[in-house]
Amino acid sequence: MTDICIGDLLRWAHSTAGATVSVVAGDAQSQIDGVRAVLAKADFAQCARPGDLLVVLDAPPRPGWHTDAMLRRCADAGVACIAFDSGYRLDSGAVAIAERHGLGVLRTSDPWRLSIAADRLIHAPTNARIGALIKTVVAALRRAGESLDELLATLSAATGHTFLLLDDDGRALAGDPHGLLPEDAGRGADAAHLAGCLVRTGTLVDERLPSGRRLVAERVEVGEAWVAALLSGEDGLDAGAVSVALAVVKAATAQRIASLHLFHEREARIRAGLLTEILDASPGLSADLRRRALEVGWDLRGWHVGIRILVRGDAPTRAHRDALLAAFAAQALELTAVDQNDGWIAWITFRRHPGQITEQVSAAIRRAQAAFAPILPTAVGVGKLMAGPEGLARTIGQAADAAKIALNRPASGNYVHVDRLGLAQLLLALTHTDVFVPAARELLAPLGPPDGPLLNTLTAYLDAGSSQAETAIVLGIHRNTVSLRLARIMTLLAVDLAEPETRLALHLACRAVQSAT
Amino acid sequence: MTAVEPAGERYAALTAWNLPAFEIGAEILGSGGGGAPTAMALVLADLLRERDLPLIANAPDGTFASAIGAMGGPSIFAECLPSGEEYRTALGELEGLGLPRPEFVLCVEAAGMNGSYGAYLALHEGLGLLDGDLMGRALPRLEQTSLPSVPSMGPFVLVPPTGEVLLVDRAAPRGVERIMRAALPQCGGWGLFVTRPLSGPELGHCMIPGTVSRAIYLGVALRRTSAYARGPEMAEAIGGRLLGSGALEEIARYPSGGPNAGGNVHLRDTEGGFQVRLEFQNEYLLAAVDGEVVATCPDLLIVVDPRVRRFVRPEELRPRLDVAVIALPGPSWWKQTPARLGLVGPRAFGIEHDYVDWVAAS
């Protein structure tokens, strides 16, 4: 007994022999145990054995009692399937007899090749299948284009299996998105199951998914990804061959990923270098510099708002950059970002003076930062709106200073806008003296520890220009909570926050205490 | 099977009353071939109104009988009608050769058109009609008769409607068949023929007895069934076996080999879902159910539209026609020796299959 069914044979004959085969009668799931090439003019039903595939090489006589009798005898002998040349047409009576007696009938464009292919599939060991599959894969790789999607699509088309690029969560990064996890109830189960086994196992996965399909995957060392093949057919006859072929696919995928990586690295470095030159070249820019800026798509004229984004934690990657741009784009901000080791130097350019919308832009930047935070927490500094290439350099400089402050100010959501808080903020930042800090601690001691809710609320409130509404947004709490807390603070400290001097003193004290811890 | 060889059931005469039954029986014994008896039966009906035609078991010693029939295309026959003088010419020709004048005639086949023709001639010429024939059913070729090869079939006289007289002598049936078939296209496409006069004892050896009675018997049996009878009841009434009934699906006619090349037709049985396929040439020759050959010539295969009781000949087949296919035992004479089966079995028609004895098997 083999575990080969007619469906396997159809795929195999197509991919290895180029013979198209279609099912006229019977079930693609029926098993084939042997293959026999026969001549219609000989009485082949005599030598047929149970489970055989009979491939009729010559043209049989026109359908009639003789054909009926032949089919019937084959069916009675237990023959699994009989294949005819496409040029030969069985009439409906003969097909009905085959159906009634459980005999499969195939039509093929090339009976001779089909018989050879079937013989190889059944009798040749797995090595032949591996060899044939690798040949197919290599040929597909040669003609596939540069992009990963194209590569995977070509492979899928050539082999009949679905090739995919997956991340650790079992989500498809590239390849046919509908092939792996179709849009139905089974999708969630498959993805969850897949994520589980990708994490659990090492570098090679061979799993049957809850939906019944079989998946073979191998980890790609370059990047956090897996190349995977979703086997066509239920029993996954080719699983062994496909896992070997995956090694070849993996190498090709890694090469594609690496070269894409290299390309983007190079681009990023060119931009970083260009930006440095622009920032250093004051006051006027040379024509060469302006031309190069034009080449990378930077509009140096117009009005700019510099934004410095510092990451808190891991170094940023290209994927992060894409997410960042997407987060800003979602706020209708067209951000130009240049990669830095610790984050990005970025800016937004307006053709004309944006007028009174500066406040709105600031709020939008803040929302973008908040949206980006689950992916990568950042500190953001924003410079003033300034004109021309020189203005760009200055606003970026301001943004850089503001970002440094923002890094130490979780109370403001790690966000500082120079335009709003001005130089006073910068001055406040410089109150870190040995005399001032202990005094400030003394003053604020009734409010509890430095990272306690009351002290945080007070700091946020003063930073937000004594606006309870904005404080609530910054802290992510309800506005009533803010007013309750402020009432308690005034009771505990026995002060009145309406007095400007009190506010100033408390503001300085808050800043000093929180920076020192 | 009494219905098959009604040994005791001999009819004394062909009458105006049993003529319609004879007509139906001739269709059944035609197994799809033999030509339509209808036209001749109309002529016959007129003559039978005046007197009955006694059926005689055999020619008494010292008397002779000639076998008569028409050969050629039945469809041409309908376009080029006989003058009525053909038989007189042929018999006169035999007399001219010094042969005894036959007092009796018998049909070469008491089936299809030829059955009625024998009766017509007997009435018209005042000759006796023997209750027997040389084929027992419709068969397409002269060598498929019960006459022995030696002595020869001749002198054999064929009179085509174009007025010539063709005479072949000292030829075995096979030779006569070949020569006449070759000549027919040159003289009108059909012809009426008369064999040499056969003596009573000779006929006692080679005649297939009771065929006319059998035809009447089958017709009577079928006419006795209710008007609502369908395939199963009809098969039972005539002692046959229903092979299947349903709408005809595809009809294939083999293009090469002339008008007799034949073809096949298949239908899906409405009840059982199985496939019935019929192979035909002039007659229906073989039936296979789901690829299993269940009946062959010389047994009879009939295709009948039960609702209108119309027998469907191979040339009348068309898709979606609702029919019943019934097998009926053929003349036992042909099945008595392998040599006889060789003459009329499937292989005689180029079908590579042995005769299937379903009657014995059931």
Interface residues (C-beta under 8 A of the other chain):
Chain A: R62 P63 G64 W65 H66 D68 A69 M70 L71 R72 R73 A75 D91 S92 G93 A94 A96 I97 R100 H101
Chain B: E249 E250 A252 Y254 N264 H266 L267 R268 G273 F274 Q275 R277 E279 L286 A288 D290 G291 E292 V293 I351 E352 H353
